Amino acid sequence: MGKKEWHLSLGAAAFLGATGVVYWVWSGEWSGTVMLGFGGLAYGLLFLFIMVQWLRRHMAPRVEDRLDANPEDGEGEIGYFPGNSIWPVAMGVGAVGTAVGAAFGKWFWAIGLILLIGALIGFAHEAESH
């Protein structure tokens, strides 16, 4: 775990949490307080994820964190990348269509939901066929 990632996420969580408290005391307005609180919680979850990754790796430093590392030390297999698929794009379009339906009416919401469900079924079918 790099030093910068956990410092940034923990600092942002603490800042947003403290700002939310000060904002609520000063203004008494709930919507901004809730947004700042959820922002702090989101950064807190990011910090928790980084900490779990650090514990999982048992303090094995990455190449980016070592001061004595050379560029050649970082070469090799980066990871597994799945094949191309159109279904994540279709799921995104369906999710956006469903969300936009809240503003434009039930007919748009229904079209987006049908597209989203169809994309989920297609994605699950594709995943089982491989």
C-alpha positions as CSV (number, residue, x, y, z in Angstrom):
1,M,0.0,0.0,0.0
2,G,1.4,3.3,-1.0
3,K,1.7,6.0,1.5
4,K,-0.1,8.5,-0.6
5,E,-3.4,6.6,-1.2
6,W,-4.2,6.0,2.5
7,H,-3.2,9.5,3.5
8,L,-5.4,11.0,0.8
9,S,-8.4,8.8,1.6
10,L,-8.2,9.1,5.4
11,G,-7.5,12.8,5.2
12,A,-10.5,13.4,2.9
13,A,-12.8,11.2,5.1
14,A,-11.7,13.2,8.2
15,F,-12.1,16.6,6.4
16,L,-15.5,15.8,5.0
17,G,-16.7,14.4,8.3
18,A,-15.5,17.5,10.3
19,T,-16.8,19.8,7.6
20,G,-20.2,18.1,7.8
21,V,-20.4,18.6,11.6
22,V,-19.3,22.3,11.3
23,Y,-21.8,22.8,8.5
24,W,-24.7,21.3,10.5
25,V,-23.9,23.3,13.6
26,W,-23.5,26.5,11.7
27,S,-26.4,26.2,9.2
28,G,-28.7,23.6,10.6
29,E,-29.4,22.5,7.1
30,W,-29.8,18.7,6.6
31,S,-29.2,18.1,2.9
32,G,-25.7,19.5,2.8
33,T,-24.8,17.8,6.1
34,V,-26.0,14.5,4.7
35,M,-24.0,14.9,1.5
36,L,-20.9,15.8,3.3
37,G,-21.4,12.9,5.7
38,F,-21.9,10.4,2.9
39,G,-18.8,11.8,1.1
40,G,-16.9,11.2,4.3
41,L,-18.3,7.7,4.5
42,A,-17.3,7.0,0.9
43,Y,-13.7,8.1,1.5
44,G,-13.8,6.0,4.7
45,L,-14.8,3.0,2.7
46,L,-12.0,3.7,0.3
47,F,-9.6,3.9,3.2
48,L,-10.9,0.6,4.6
49,F,-10.4,-1.1,1.2
50,I,-6.8,0.2,0.9
51,M,-6.1,-1.1,4.5
52,V,-7.6,-4.5,3.7
53,Q,-5.4,-4.7,0.6
54,W,-2.4,-3.8,2.7
55,L,-3.2,-6.5,5.2
56,R,-3.8,-9.0,2.4
57,R,-0.4,-8.4,0.9
58,H,1.4,-8.7,4.3
59,M,3.4,-5.6,3.9
60,A,5.0,-6.6,0.6
61,P,5.9,-3.3,-1.0
62,R,4.9,-2.5,-4.6
63,V,7.5,-1.5,-7.1
64,E,6.1,2.1,-7.1
65,D,6.8,2.4,-3.3
66,R,10.3,1.1,-3.3
67,L,13.0,3.8,-3.4
68,D,15.6,1.4,-4.9
69,A,13.3,0.1,-7.7
70,N,14.2,0.2,-11.4
71,P,11.7,0.6,-14.3
72,E,12.5,-3.0,-15.2
73,D,11.2,-4.3,-11.9
74,G,7.6,-3.3,-12.8
75,E,7.5,-5.3,-16.0
76,G,5.6,-8.6,-16.4
77,E,2.0,-9.7,-16.4
78,I,-0.2,-6.9,-15.1
79,G,-3.4,-8.9,-14.7
80,Y,-6.2,-10.7,-16.3
81,F,-8.4,-8.7,-18.7
82,P,-11.6,-10.3,-19.9
83,G,-12.6,-10.4,-23.5
84,N,-14.7,-7.8,-25.3
85,S,-18.3,-7.6,-24.5
86,I,-21.1,-5.3,-25.5
87,W,-23.3,-6.1,-22.4
88,P,-21.6,-3.7,-19.9
89,V,-22.3,-0.8,-22.4
90,A,-25.9,-2.0,-22.7
91,M,-26.3,-2.2,-18.9
92,G,-24.9,1.4,-18.6
93,V,-27.4,2.7,-21.2
94,G,-30.2,0.8,-19.5
95,A,-29.3,2.2,-16.1
96,V,-29.1,5.8,-17.4
97,G,-32.4,5.3,-19.2
98,T,-34.0,4.1,-16.0
99,A,-32.5,7.0,-14.0
100,V,-33.6,9.6,-16.6
101,G,-37.1,8.1,-16.4
102,A,-37.4,9.8,-13.0
103,A,-37.4,13.1,-14.7
104,F,-39.1,12.4,-18.0
105,G,-41.8,10.0,-17.1
106,K,-42.8,6.3,-16.7
107,W,-42.5,5.5,-20.4
108,F,-38.8,6.4,-20.4
109,W,-38.3,4.5,-17.2
110,A,-39.9,1.4,-18.6
111,I,-37.7,1.4,-21.7
112,G,-34.6,1.8,-19.6
113,L,-35.6,-0.9,-17.2
114,I,-36.4,-3.3,-20.1
115,L,-33.0,-2.6,-21.6
116,L,-31.2,-3.0,-18.3
117,I,-32.9,-6.4,-17.5
118,G,-32.2,-7.6,-21.1
119,A,-28.5,-6.6,-20.8
120,L,-28.2,-8.3,-17.4
121,I,-29.7,-11.5,-18.8
122,G,-27.4,-11.3,-21.9
123,F,-24.3,-10.7,-19.7
124,A,-25.2,-13.6,-17.4
125,H,-25.8,-15.9,-20.4
126,E,-22.4,-14.8,-22.0
127,A,-20.6,-15.5,-18.7
128,E,-22.0,-19.0,-18.4
129,S,-21.2,-19.9,-22.0
130,H,-17.4,-19.3,-21.5
